[in-house]
Amino acid sequence: MPNIYFDHASTTPLHPEVLSVMMDIYQGPPGNPSSTHSFGRTAKRHLTQARDRIAAVVGCHPSELMFTSGGTESDNTALRGTLNALRHTGKRHLITSSAEHHAVLHTSKRLEEEGYSITLLEPDGDGIISPEKVQNALREDTTMISLLYVNNEVGTIQPIAEIGAVAREAGVLFHVDGVQALGSIRLNLHELPVDLMSFTAHKINGPQGIGALYIAKSVPFQPQIVGGSQEGKRRAGTENTASATGFAKAVELSDEHFEEKNRHISLLRETFIHGLEAELGSSAFVINGHKERSVPHILNISLLGADTETLLMNLDMEGIAASSGSACTSGSLERSHVLKAMSLPPDRLNSAVRFSFGLGNTLKEIEYAVKKIATILNRIRSKV
């Protein structure tokens, strides 16, 4: 039985070249980037080069990038670090959406308990938050807007430039969760009207446990982890030099092979959809998310007439790994909060499966998976 991994939106396999550069550091001499001796200076050089290389790809100044432990920390820190720094202004209103990653939603809930006012915008049926909806939610005490660039469950791309323009006009800070955008959308942070953006390495074939937060030079910021002067006095703690180096390599590889990779993934996606149409008929499933404004590697499909958990269990028995949504809520029988926010009808909500493609996936795997899905779905339907 083959092992087919269609859960790249959850995490991706480590690229061999990323592992190689990380092993060079792991097997080299020890060194703390904060130490002043030659070993420390060597480690500092590796860290600085990693930051420089990532900044060059995403279009910002290296000093505007702060390494973190991943996307969740970056999201938490973006909201708390900025809002706390501006607490003295008396403005305590945050605008976000009900379709955000839980790293933002749960942080927002905590902030609300601490006296902040939170507005949760509802996306439309395709997962889009319109600039007009953001505009209408603005208040005199609004401090920040925080939205996903690419929704991690349905792949919908938000109109970030347009929403950013609304934020700039109102003098409101704009944080963007760019975790699923990195590697799928060309970024130039100095051209986009955004103030903060979150990233993580393990979504682009880099190591788990490291991410970054872009903080524009003009943004007020209060450190959330204290005890040292690392990361420009914004995040205390000895930096993970090997992982930072691996992150930089993953970013460069993603950028170098951007067109080729996205063409291949688009072909996988199209073959998957056409295969399902041929095997089941176009009325047997519905694609969730925006049909045009979406990234190719995330495909959320409602396989009508079946239950999500049953589908996933049967797929797993056939050696096919997929998911019901965010890995941060895996193991929970609750339906996707994103699909609920999009107000999908129960038949679509209860039968949705996320397939996400990436490094190592082939057309042969797609063809095998489509036939297995058709067999599984027909078997389930015959029992109803």
C-alpha positions in Angstrom: 0.0 0.0 0.0 1.4 3.4 -0.9 1.9 6.2 1.5 0.6 9.4 -0.1 0.9 12.7 1.8 -1.7 15.3 0.8 -1.4 17.4 4.0 1.2 19.9 3.1 -0.8 22.8 4.5 -0.3 21.2 7.9 3.5 20.7 7.5 5.8 19.9 4.6 8.7 17.4 4.2 12.1 18.8 4.9 14.0 19.6 1.7 17.3 17.7 1.4 19.2 20.8 0.8 17.7 22.4 3.9 18.7 19.4 6.0 22.2 19.6 4.5 22.9 23.3 5.5 21.4 22.6 8.9 23.7 19.6 9.5 26.7 21.8 8.5 25.9 23.9 11.5 24.9 21.1 13.9 28.2 19.2 13.1 30.4 22.4 13.2 31.9 24.0 16.3 29.5 25.3 19.0 28.7 28.9 19.2 26.2 31.3 20.8 25.5 34.3 18.5 25.6 36.5 21.6 29.2 35.5 22.6 32.0 37.8 21.6 34.7 35.1 20.9 35.4 33.6 17.5 32.9 30.8 18.0 30.2 33.2 18.8 31.1 35.5 16.0 30.8 32.6 13.5 27.4 31.7 14.8 26.4 35.4 14.6 27.5 35.5 11.0 25.4 32.5 10.1 22.4 34.1 11.8 22.9 37.5 10.2 23.3 35.9 6.7 20.1 33.9 7.3 18.2 37.0 8.2 19.7 38.9 5.2 18.7 36.2 2.8 15.1 35.9 3.9 14.7 39.7 3.9 16.0 39.8 0.3 13.2 37.5 -0.8 10.3 39.0 1.1 11.3 42.6 0.4 12.1 44.2 3.7 15.1 45.4 5.7 16.9 42.6 7.7 16.4 44.5 10.9 12.6 44.3 10.4 12.7 40.5 10.7 12.5 38.9 14.1 13.0 35.2 14.4 10.4 33.3 16.4 9.5 29.7 17.2 6.9 29.7 14.4 3.7 31.1 13.0 1.7 30.8 16.3 4.3 32.8 18.3 4.5 35.4 15.4 0.8 35.9 15.5 0.6 36.1 19.3 3.5 38.5 19.4 2.3 40.7 16.6 -1.0 41.4 18.4 0.3 41.5 22.0 3.6 43.3 21.3 2.0 46.1 19.3 -1.3 46.5 21.3 0.6 46.6 24.6 3.0 49.2 23.2 0.0 51.4 22.3 -2.0 50.8 25.4 -1.2 54.3 26.7 -3.2 55.8 23.8 -6.5 54.4 25.2 -7.3 52.9 21.8 -8.2 49.3 22.4 -10.2 48.0 19.4 -9.0 45.1 17.2 -10.6 44.1 14.0 -10.1 40.5 12.8 -12.3 37.8 11.3 -14.0 34.6 12.5 -12.1 32.6 9.8 -8.7 33.4 11.2 -6.2 30.8 12.5 -6.7 30.0 16.2 -3.4 31.7 17.0 -5.1 35.0 16.3 -8.6 34.0 17.5 -7.5 32.7 20.9 -5.1 35.7 21.4 -8.0 38.0 20.5 -10.2 36.2 23.1 -7.5 36.7 25.8 -7.2 40.4 24.8 -11.0 40.8 25.1 -10.8 39.4 28.7 -8.1 42.0 29.4 -10.4 44.9 28.3 -9.9 45.1 24.6 -12.8 45.4 22.2 -12.8 42.8 19.4 -14.8 42.9 16.1 -15.0 39.6 14.3 -15.9 40.1 10.7 -17.7 37.3 8.8 -16.4 36.2 5.5 -18.6 35.7 2.5 -19.4 32.2 1.1 -16.1 32.1 -0.7 -14.1 33.1 2.4 -13.4 36.7 1.3 -13.4 39.7 3.7 -14.2 42.7 1.6 -12.4 46.1 2.1 -15.8 47.7 2.5 -16.6 45.4 5.4 -13.3 46.4 7.1 -14.0 50.0 6.4 -17.4 49.8 8.0 -15.9 48.2 11.1 -13.4 51.0 11.8 -13.9 53.1 14.9 -12.2 56.0 16.4 -10.5 53.7 19.0 -9.4 51.1 16.4 -5.7 50.2 16.9 -5.1 47.2 14.6 -6.6 45.0 11.8 -5.3 41.4 11.7 -6.2 39.1 8.8 -4.9 36.0 7.0 -3.3 36.5 3.6 -4.2 33.0 2.6 -6.8 31.0 4.5 -5.1 27.8 5.7 -8.3 25.7 5.4 -9.8 26.8 2.0 -6.9 28.6 0.3 -8.8 31.8 -0.3 -6.5 34.8 -0.9 -7.7 38.0 0.8 -7.5 41.4 -1.0 -4.6 42.4 1.3 -3.4 45.4 -0.7 -6.9 46.9 -0.8 -7.5 46.3 2.9 -4.1 47.7 3.7 -5.0 50.9 1.8 -8.1 51.2 4.0 -5.9 50.8 7.1 -3.4 53.4 6.0 -6.1 55.9 5.2 -7.5 55.4 8.7 -4.0 55.4 10.4 -4.6 51.9 11.7 -1.9 49.2 12.0 -2.3 46.1 9.8 -1.0 42.7 10.7 -1.2 39.9 8.2 -0.7 36.2 8.8 1.4 35.2 5.8 2.1 31.7 6.8 0.4 30.1 3.8 1.2 32.9 1.5 5.0 32.5 1.7 6.1 30.4 -1.2 2.7 30.7 -2.9 2.5 34.5 -3.5 5.4 36.8 -4.4 5.9 39.2 -1.5 7.4 42.6 -1.3 6.8 43.9 2.1 8.0 47.4 1.4 5.4 47.7 -1.4 2.5 46.2 0.4 0.6 48.4 2.8 1.1 46.1 5.8 2.9 46.8 9.1 3.5 43.3 10.5 3.5 39.8 8.8 3.9 36.4 10.3 5.8 33.5 8.7 6.9 30.0 9.5 9.5 27.7 7.9 7.7 24.3 8.0 5.1 25.2 5.4 7.8 25.7 2.8 9.9 22.5 3.3 11.9 24.1 6.1 12.4 23.0 9.7 9.6 22.9 12.3 10.0 25.2 15.3 11.2 28.4 13.6 9.4 31.3 12.1 9.7 35.1 11.7 7.7 38.2 12.3 8.1 41.2 10.0 7.8 44.4 12.1 8.1 47.6 10.0 10.5 50.1 11.5 7.8 52.6 12.4 5.7 50.2 14.4 5.7 50.5 18.2 6.5 47.2 19.8 6.9 45.8 23.3 8.9 42.6 23.7 6.8 39.7 25.0 9.8 37.4 25.9 12.3 39.2 28.1 15.6 38.2 29.7 18.2 39.1 27.0 19.0 41.5 24.2 18.7 39.1 21.3 16.7 39.9 18.1 17.3 43.6 18.5 16.1 43.5 22.1 12.7 42.4 20.8 12.8 38.7 21.8 15.1 37.3 24.5 16.6 33.8 24.2 19.5 32.2 22.4 18.7 32.1 18.7 18.3 28.8 16.8 21.1 29.3 14.3 20.8 26.0 12.5 17.1 26.3 12.0 17.4 30.0 10.9 19.9 28.9 8.3 17.6 26.1 7.2 14.7 28.6 7.1 16.7 30.9 4.8 17.6 28.0 2.5 14.0 26.9 2.3 12.9 30.5 1.4 15.6 30.8 -1.3 14.6 27.4 -2.8 11.0 28.3 -2.8 11.7 31.6 -4.5 14.1 30.0 -7.0 11.6 27.3 -8.1 8.5 29.5 -7.6 7.1 29.3 -11.2 8.0 25.6 -11.7 6.6 24.5 -8.3 3.3 26.4 -8.8 2.8 25.1 -12.3 3.3 21.5 -11.1 1.0 22.0 -8.1 -1.7 23.6 -10.3 -1.5 20.6 -12.6 -1.9 18.2 -9.6 -4.9 20.2 -8.5 -6.5 20.3 -11.9 -5.9 16.6 -12.5 -7.5 15.9 -9.1 -10.6 17.9 -9.8 -11.0 16.5 -13.4 -10.4 13.0 -12.1 -13.2 13.3 -9.5 -15.5 14.7 -12.2 -14.8 11.7 -14.4 -15.2 9.2 -11.6 -18.1 10.7 -9.6 -19.7 13.4 -11.7 -19.5 17.1 -11.0 -22.6 17.1 -8.8 -21.0 14.7 -6.3 -18.7 17.2 -4.7 -18.3 21.0 -4.2 -15.0 23.0 -3.9 -15.0 25.3 -0.9 -13.3 28.6 -1.1 -12.9 31.2 -3.9 -12.7 29.6 -7.4 -10.1 32.2 -8.7 -8.7 34.0 -5.7 -7.0 30.9 -4.2 -3.6 29.3 -3.9 -3.1 26.0 -5.9 -1.8 23.9 -3.1 -4.9 23.9 -0.9 -8.0 22.2 -2.1 -11.0 21.9 0.3 -13.7 19.7 -1.1 -17.1 18.6 0.3 -17.7 15.0 -0.8 -21.4 15.1 -0.5 -23.2 12.2 1.1 -20.3 11.2 3.4 -19.1 12.3 6.8 -15.7 14.0 7.1 -14.4 11.7 9.9 -15.4 8.6 8.0 -13.8 9.8 4.8 -10.5 10.6 6.6 -10.5 7.2 8.4 -11.1 5.4 5.1 -8.5 7.4 3.3 -5.9 6.7 6.0 -6.6 3.0 5.6 -5.8 3.3 2.0 -2.5 5.1 2.8 -3.7 8.6 1.9 -3.1 11.4 4.4 -5.6 14.3 4.2 -7.2 16.5 6.9 -10.4 18.2 8.0 -8.6 21.5 8.4 -6.1 23.1 10.6 -3.6 20.7 12.3 -3.9 22.8 15.4 -7.4 21.4 15.9 -6.8 17.9 14.7 -8.3 15.2 16.9 -11.3 17.4 17.6 -14.7 16.2 16.3 -15.8 19.9 15.9 -16.5 21.0 12.4 -14.2 23.6 10.8 -14.7 27.0 12.3 -13.7 28.5 8.9 -16.5 26.7 7.0 -18.9 27.6 9.7 -17.9 31.3 9.4 -18.5 31.0 5.6 -22.1 29.8 6.4 -21.9 26.7 4.4 -25.0 24.4 4.4 -24.7 21.3 6.7 -24.2 18.8 3.8 -21.1 20.7 2.8 -19.9 21.5 6.3 -20.1 17.8 7.4 -18.4 16.3 4.4 -15.4 18.6 3.9 -11.9 17.3 3.4 -8.8 19.4 2.8 -6.2 18.0 0.4 -3.0 20.0 0.1 -0.2 19.3 -2.3 3.6 19.9 -2.4 7.1 18.5 -2.7 7.1 14.9 -3.7 3.5 14.6 -4.9 3.1 13.1 -8.4 0.4 12.7 -11.0 0.5 9.0 -10.4 -0.4 9.6 -6.7 -3.3 11.9 -7.8 -4.7 9.2 -10.1 -4.5 6.5 -7.4 -6.1 8.8 -4.8 -9.0 9.8 -7.1 -9.9 6.2 -7.7 -9.7 5.3 -4.0 -11.9 8.3 -3.1 -14.5 7.3 -5.7 -14.5 3.7 -4.3 -14.8 5.0 -0.7 -17.5 7.5 -1.5 -19.6 5.0 -3.5 -19.2 2.4 -0.7 -20.4 4.9 2.0 -23.3 6.1 -0.1 -24.5 2.6 -0.8 -24.9 2.1 3.0 -27.0 5.2 3.5 
